[in-house]
Amino acid sequence: MKTSNKGVLSEIIAQSHFAKDPNLLVFTPLCGVGPVDIVTYNLTTKEYTNYDVKTESFRLSDTKYGNKNKDRINRAPNKRQKHLNVKILYVNKDGKITIKWNYQKILH
């Protein structure tokens, strides 16, 4: 499967994951361009959450930086995404979702 198709499939899996929750409204950007792939609105808490969806991928070999073969490649949010409190959402080949959000917020 092409890389771009994997990304589209991962976004659809993530959208369907959130759509199963009756307390969430799920939004996606028109044309699919921007720092956020999915926005959810929680009807109970009245909070919005921003997500950038990534297809989980693994290293093919060891690196000089201490990363090992078969380690997950972790994607870092850019400065704009940090400012928007975007969470990185990984979708693995089996459709399992992992959400990463352990970086510090940048305020103005």
TIVO-2410 file (N, C-alpha, C; in nm, 3 decimals):
# residues 108
REC num residu      c1      c2      c3 atome chaine
REC   1      M   0.084  -0.118   0.000     N      A
REC   1      M   0.000   0.000   0.000    CA      A
REC   1      M   0.089   0.124   0.000     C      A
REC   2      K   0.050   0.224  -0.076     N      A
REC   2      K   0.126   0.349  -0.081    CA      A
REC   2      K   0.121   0.421   0.054     C      A
REC   3      T   0.226   0.496   0.082     N      A
REC   3      T   0.236   0.570   0.209    CA      A
REC   3      T   0.118   0.664   0.227     C      A
REC   4      S   0.080   0.736   0.122     N      A
REC   4      S  -0.031   0.831   0.133    CA      A
REC   4      S  -0.162   0.759   0.162     C      A
REC   5      N  -0.180   0.640   0.105     N      A
REC   5      N  -0.301   0.563   0.132    CA      A
REC   5      N  -0.304   0.514   0.276     C      A
REC   6      K  -0.187   0.479   0.329     N      A
REC   6      K  -0.179   0.437   0.469    CA      A
REC   6      K  -0.223   0.551   0.561     C      A
REC   7      G  -0.180   0.672   0.528     N      A
REC   7      G  -0.217   0.788   0.608    CA      A
REC   7      G  -0.366   0.814   0.606     C      A
REC   8      V  -0.427   0.804   0.490     N      A
REC   8      V  -0.572   0.824   0.478    CA      A
REC   8      V  -0.646   0.717   0.557     C      A
REC   9      L  -0.602   0.593   0.545     N      A
REC   9      L  -0.665   0.483   0.618    CA      A
REC   9      L  -0.651   0.504   0.769     C      A
REC  10      S  -0.535   0.549   0.815     N      A
REC  10      S  -0.515   0.576   0.957    CA      A
REC  10      S  -0.609   0.685   1.008     C      A
REC  11      E  -0.629   0.788   0.928     N      A
REC  11      E  -0.720   0.895   0.968    CA      A
REC  11      E  -0.863   0.845   0.979     C      A
REC  12      I  -0.904   0.759   0.886     N      A
REC  12      I  -1.040   0.704   0.890    CA      A
REC  12      I  -1.058   0.614   1.012     C      A
REC  13      I  -0.957   0.534   1.043     N      A
REC  13      I  -0.963   0.449   1.163    CA      A
REC  13      I  -0.975   0.535   1.288     C      A
REC  14      A  -0.897   0.642   1.295     N      A
REC  14      A  -0.902   0.731   1.412    CA      A
REC  14      A  -1.039   0.800   1.422     C      A
REC  15      Q  -1.093   0.844   1.310     N      A
REC  15      Q  -1.225   0.907   1.311    CA      A
REC  15      Q  -1.331   0.810   1.360     C      A
REC  16      S  -1.325   0.686   1.312     N      A
REC  16      S  -1.426   0.588   1.354    CA      A
REC  16      S  -1.410   0.553   1.502     C      A
REC  17      H  -1.286   0.554   1.551     N      A
REC  17      H  -1.261   0.530   1.694    CA      A
REC  17      H  -1.333   0.635   1.779     C      A
REC  18      F  -1.317   0.761   1.742     N      A
REC  18      F  -1.381   0.870   1.818    CA      A
REC  18      F  -1.532   0.872   1.797     C      A
REC  19      A  -1.578   0.837   1.678     N      A
REC  19      A  -1.721   0.841   1.647    CA      A
REC  19      A  -1.801   0.740   1.731     C      A
REC  20      K  -1.735   0.639   1.784     N      A
REC  20      K  -1.804   0.540   1.868    CA      A
REC  20      K  -1.845   0.598   2.003     C      A
REC  21      D  -1.783   0.707   2.044     N      A
REC  21      D  -1.814   0.770   2.172    CA      A
REC  21      D  -1.931   0.867   2.153     C      A
REC  22      P  -2.048   0.839   2.213     N      A
REC  22      P  -2.164   0.926   2.192    CA      A
REC  22      P  -2.147   1.067   2.249     C      A
REC  23      N  -2.047   1.088   2.334     N      A
REC  23      N  -2.024   1.221   2.392    CA      A
REC  23      N  -1.930   1.307   2.307     C      A
REC  24      L  -1.880   1.253   2.195     N      A
REC  24      L  -1.786   1.328   2.111    CA      A
REC  24      L  -1.845   1.363   1.976     C      A
REC  25      L  -1.818   1.484   1.932     N      A
REC  25      L  -1.841   1.523   1.792    CA      A
REC  25      L  -1.704   1.525   1.727     C      A
REC  26      V  -1.693   1.472   1.606     N      A
REC  26      V  -1.565   1.459   1.538    CA      A
REC  26      V  -1.563   1.549   1.415     C      A
REC  27      F  -1.458   1.630   1.403     N      A
REC  27      F  -1.443   1.723   1.292    CA      A
REC  27      F  -1.310   1.697   1.221     C      A
REC  28      T  -1.309   1.714   1.090     N      A
REC  28      T  -1.185   1.703   1.012    CA      A
REC  28      T  -1.173   1.827   0.924     C      A
REC  29      P  -1.050   1.867   0.891     N      A
REC  29      P  -1.031   1.987   0.810    CA      A
REC  29      P  -1.074   1.965   0.665     C      A
REC  30      L  -1.131   2.066   0.607     N      A
REC  30      L  -1.165   2.064   0.465    CA      A
REC  30      L  -1.036   2.060   0.385     C      A
REC  31      C  -1.023   1.974   0.289     N      A
REC  31      C  -0.903   1.956   0.205    CA      A
REC  31      C  -0.790   1.885   0.278     C      A
REC  32      G  -0.802   1.858   0.407     N      A
REC  32      G  -0.704   1.779   0.479    CA      A
REC  32      G  -0.566   1.840   0.495     C      A
REC  33      V  -0.557   1.972   0.496     N      A
REC  33      V  -0.427   2.038   0.508    CA      A
REC  33      V  -0.425   2.122   0.636     C      A
REC  34      G  -0.315   2.113   0.711     N      A
REC  34      G  -0.301   2.195   0.830    CA      A
REC  34      G  -0.233   2.118   0.942     C      A
REC  35      P  -0.216   2.183   1.057     N      A
REC  35      P  -0.145   2.121   1.169    CA      A
REC  35      P  -0.230   2.020   1.247     C      A
REC  36      V  -0.360   2.013   1.217     N      A
REC  36      V  -0.452   1.926   1.291    CA      A
REC  36      V  -0.527   1.838   1.191     C      A
REC  37      D  -0.534   1.708   1.219     N      A
REC  37      D  -0.609   1.615   1.133    CA      A
REC  37      D  -0.751   1.592   1.182     C      A
REC  38      I  -0.768   1.591   1.314     N      A
REC  38      I  -0.900   1.566   1.374    CA      A
REC  38      I  -0.917   1.658   1.494     C      A
REC  39      V  -1.038   1.714   1.507     N      A
REC  39      V  -1.075   1.790   1.627    CA      A
REC  39      V  -1.197   1.720   1.685     C      A
REC  40      T  -1.192   1.693   1.815     N      A
REC  40      T  -1.310   1.637   1.881    CA      A
REC  40      T  -1.364   1.739   1.980     C      A
REC  41      Y  -1.496   1.739   1.994     N      A
REC  41      Y  -1.562   1.824   2.092    CA      A
REC  41      Y  -1.641   1.734   2.186     C      A
REC  42      N  -1.610   1.741   2.315     N      A
REC  42      N  -1.677   1.659   2.414    CA      A
REC  42      N  -1.802   1.732   2.462     C      A
REC  43      L  -1.919   1.672   2.438     N      A
REC  43      L  -2.046   1.734   2.474    CA      A
REC  43      L  -2.065   1.745   2.626     C      A
REC  44      T  -2.000   1.659   2.702     N      A
REC  44      T  -2.012   1.660   2.847    CA      A
REC  44      T  -1.923   1.766   2.910     C      A
REC  45      T  -1.795   1.766   2.872     N      A
REC  45      T  -1.698   1.857   2.934    CA      A
REC  45      T  -1.688   1.991   2.861     C      A
REC  46      K  -1.745   1.997   2.739     N      A
REC  46      K  -1.739   2.119   2.655    CA      A
REC  46      K  -1.596   2.153   2.614     C      A
REC  47      E  -1.511   2.052   2.600     N      A
REC  47      E  -1.370   2.073   2.564    CA      A
REC  47      E  -1.342   2.024   2.423     C      A
REC  48      Y  -1.255   2.098   2.353     N      A
REC  48      Y  -1.205   2.058   2.223    CA      A
REC  48      Y  -1.068   1.991   2.241     C      A
REC  49      T  -1.039   1.891   2.159     N      A
REC  49      T  -0.908   1.827   2.159    CA      A
REC  49      T  -0.861   1.814   2.015     C      A
REC  50      N  -0.737   1.853   1.989     N      A
REC  50      N  -0.678   1.849   1.855    CA      A
REC  50      N  -0.585   1.729   1.842     C      A
REC  51      Y  -0.589   1.661   1.726     N      A
REC  51      Y  -0.506   1.544   1.702    CA      A
REC  51      Y  -0.437   1.553   1.567     C      A
REC  52      D  -0.314   1.506   1.563     N      A
REC  52      D  -0.241   1.484   1.438    CA      A
REC  52      D  -0.225   1.333   1.426     C      A
REC  53      V  -0.281   1.274   1.321     N      A
REC  53      V  -0.281   1.128   1.306    CA      A
REC  53      V  -0.157   1.083   1.229     C      A
REC  54      K  -0.091   0.982   1.283     N      A
REC  54      K   0.028   0.925   1.220    CA      A
REC  54      K   0.012   0.774   1.210     C      A
REC  55      T   0.057   0.717   1.100     N      A
REC  55      T   0.063   0.573   1.086    CA      A
REC  55      T   0.188   0.526   1.157     C      A
REC  56      E   0.172   0.432   1.248     N      A
REC  56      E   0.286   0.383   1.325    CA      A
REC  56      E   0.386   0.315   1.231     C      A
REC  57      S   0.512   0.352   1.247     N      A
REC  57      S   0.619   0.290   1.167    CA      A
REC  57      S   0.737   0.260   1.258     C      A
REC  58      F   0.821   0.169   1.212     N      A
REC  58      F   0.931   0.121   1.295    CA      A
REC  58      F   1.064   0.132   1.222     C      A
REC  59      R   1.170   0.148   1.298     N      A
REC  59      R   1.305   0.158   1.242    CA      A
REC  59      R   1.346   0.026   1.178     C      A
REC  60      L   1.418   0.037   1.068     N      A
REC  60      L   1.465  -0.081   0.997    CA      A
REC  60      L   1.605  -0.123   1.041     C      A
REC  61      S   1.673  -0.032   1.113     N      A
REC  61      S   1.807  -0.066   1.162    CA      A
REC  61      S   1.841   0.022   1.283     C      A
REC  62      D   1.948  -0.013   1.352     N      A
REC  62      D   1.996   0.068   1.464    CA      A
REC  62      D   2.048   0.201   1.412     C      A
REC  63      T   2.044   0.305   1.498     N      A
REC  63      T   2.098   0.435   1.460    CA      A
REC  63      T   2.211   0.472   1.554     C      A
REC  64      K   2.288   0.572   1.515     N      A
REC  64      K   2.398   0.617   1.600    CA      A
REC  64      K   2.348   0.695   1.723     C      A
REC  65      Y   2.217   0.723   1.729     N      A
REC  65      Y   2.160   0.798   1.840    CA      A
REC  65      Y   2.101   0.708   1.948     C      A
REC  66      G   2.124   0.578   1.938     N      A
REC  66      G   2.076   0.486   2.040    CA      A
REC  66      G   1.942   0.421   2.009     C      A
REC  67      N   1.882   0.457   1.896     N      A
REC  67      N   1.758   0.392   1.857    CA      A
REC  67      N   1.788   0.254   1.800     C      A
REC  68      K   1.707   0.158   1.834     N      A
REC  68      K   1.730   0.020   1.794    CA      A
REC  68      K   1.639  -0.021   1.680     C      A
REC  69      N   1.682  -0.124   1.610     N      A
REC  69      N   1.601  -0.186   1.506    CA      A
REC  69      N   1.465  -0.223   1.565     C      A
REC  70      K   1.360  -0.194   1.494     N      A
REC  70      K   1.220  -0.224   1.531    CA      A
REC  70      K   1.164  -0.133   1.639     C      A
REC  71      D   1.238  -0.028   1.681     N      A
REC  71      D   1.181   0.073   1.771    CA      A
REC  71      D   1.080   0.155   1.691     C      A
REC  72      R   0.972   0.199   1.760     N      A
REC  72      R   0.875   0.286   1.693    CA      A
REC  72      R   0.940   0.421   1.664     C      A
REC  73      I   0.913   0.475   1.548     N      A
REC  73      I   0.961   0.609   1.513    CA      A
REC  73      I   0.862   0.708   1.573     C      A
REC  74      N   0.908   0.787   1.669     N      A
REC  74      N   0.823   0.885   1.735    CA      A
REC  74      N   0.827   1.016   1.659     C      A
REC  75      R   0.712   1.067   1.627     N      A
REC  75      R   0.700   1.194   1.555    CA      A
REC  75      R   0.684   1.306   1.657     C      A
REC  76      A   0.758   1.411   1.638     N      A
REC  76      A   0.751   1.525   1.729    CA      A
REC  76      A   0.659   1.632   1.671     C      A
REC  77      P   0.575   1.691   1.755     N      A
REC  77      P   0.491   1.801   1.707    CA      A
REC  77      P   0.577   1.923   1.679     C      A
REC  78      N   0.537   2.000   1.577     N      A
REC  78      N   0.611   2.122   1.549    CA      A
REC  78      N   0.566   2.234   1.645     C      A
REC  79      K   0.629   2.348   1.635     N      A
REC  79      K   0.602   2.458   1.727    CA      A
REC  79      K   0.455   2.500   1.723     C      A
REC  80      R   0.400   2.506   1.604     N      A
REC  80      R   0.259   2.546   1.589    CA      A
REC  80      R   0.166   2.443   1.655     C      A
REC  81      Q   0.196   2.316   1.637     N      A
REC  81      Q   0.116   2.211   1.699    CA      A
REC  81      Q   0.126   2.216   1.851     C      A
REC  82      K   0.243   2.244   1.902     N      A
REC  82      K   0.260   2.257   2.047    CA      A
REC  82      K   0.175   2.372   2.100     C      A
REC  83      H   0.174   2.483   2.028     N      A
REC  83      H   0.096   2.600   2.069    CA      A
REC  83      H  -0.054   2.567   2.070     C      A
REC  84      L  -0.097   2.481   1.977     N      A
REC  84      L  -0.238   2.442   1.966    CA      A
REC  84      L  -0.273   2.320   2.053     C      A
REC  85      N  -0.176   2.272   2.131     N      A
REC  85      N  -0.195   2.155   2.218    CA      A
REC  85      N  -0.240   2.032   2.139     C      A
REC  86      V  -0.176   2.010   2.026     N      A
REC  86      V  -0.210   1.896   1.941    CA      A
REC  86      V  -0.150   1.769   1.999     C      A
REC  87      K  -0.232   1.666   2.009     N      A
REC  87      K  -0.187   1.534   2.054    CA      A
REC  87      K  -0.152   1.451   1.931     C      A
REC  88      I  -0.043   1.376   1.940     N      A
REC  88      I  -0.005   1.287   1.831    CA      A
REC  88      I  -0.075   1.153   1.853     C      A
REC  89      L  -0.151   1.109   1.753     N      A
REC  89      L  -0.226   0.985   1.761    CA      A
REC  89      L  -0.167   0.887   1.661     C      A
REC  90      Y  -0.118   0.775   1.710     N      A
REC  90      Y  -0.060   0.671   1.625    CA      A
REC  90      Y  -0.162   0.562   1.600     C      A
REC  91      V  -0.169   0.514   1.475     N      A
REC  91      V  -0.253   0.400   1.440    CA      A
REC  91      V  -0.160   0.291   1.389     C      A
REC  92      N  -0.165   0.173   1.454     N      A
REC  92      N  -0.077   0.065   1.409    CA      A
REC  92      N  -0.144  -0.017   1.300     C      A
REC  93      K  -0.073  -0.115   1.247     N      A
REC  93      K  -0.123  -0.192   1.133    CA      A
REC  93      K  -0.248  -0.273   1.166     C      A
REC  94      D  -0.273  -0.298   1.296     N      A
REC  94      D  -0.393  -0.372   1.338    CA      A
REC  94      D  -0.508  -0.280   1.376     C      A
REC  95      G  -0.488  -0.148   1.364     N      A
REC  95      G  -0.593  -0.051   1.396    CA      A
REC  95      G  -0.594  -0.005   1.540     C      A
REC  96      K  -0.496  -0.048   1.619     N      A
REC  96      K  -0.486  -0.005   1.759    CA      A
REC  96      K  -0.437   0.139   1.763     C      A
REC  97      I  -0.494   0.216   1.854     N      A
REC  97      I  -0.461   0.358   1.864    CA      A
REC  97      I  -0.384   0.387   1.992     C      A
REC  98      T  -0.277   0.466   1.978     N      A
REC  98      T  -0.197   0.513   2.090    CA      A
REC  98      T  -0.188   0.664   2.079     C      A
REC  99      I  -0.214   0.734   2.190     N      A
REC  99      I  -0.209   0.881   2.189    CA      A
REC  99      I  -0.091   0.926   2.273     C      A
REC 100      K  -0.009   1.013   2.215     N      A
REC 100      K   0.109   1.066   2.283    CA      A
REC 100      K   0.090   1.215   2.305     C      A
REC 101      W   0.115   1.256   2.429     N      A
REC 101      W   0.106   1.399   2.462    CA      A
REC 101      W   0.188   1.425   2.586     C      A
REC 102      N   0.320   1.418   2.572     N      A
REC 102      N   0.404   1.436   2.689    CA      A
REC 102      N   0.507   1.547   2.671     C      A
REC 103      Y   0.478   1.642   2.584     N      A
REC 103      Y   0.567   1.756   2.566    CA      A
REC 103      Y   0.509   1.876   2.638     C      A
REC 104      Q   0.591   1.975   2.665     N      A
REC 104      Q   0.545   2.093   2.737    CA      A
REC 104      Q   0.474   2.188   2.640     C      A
REC 105      K   0.372   2.253   2.691     N      A
REC 105      K   0.298   2.351   2.612    CA      A
REC 105      K   0.384   2.476   2.595     C      A
REC 106      I   0.374   2.536   2.478     N      A
REC 106      I   0.440   2.664   2.453    CA      A
REC 106      I   0.332   2.772   2.461     C      A
REC 107      L   0.350   2.865   2.549     N      A
REC 107      L   0.253   2.973   2.563    CA      A
REC 107      L   0.312   3.101   2.506     C      A
REC 108      H   0.245   3.153   2.409     N      A
REC 108      H   0.283   3.277   2.339    CA      A
REC 108      H   0.432   3.285   2.332     C      A
***
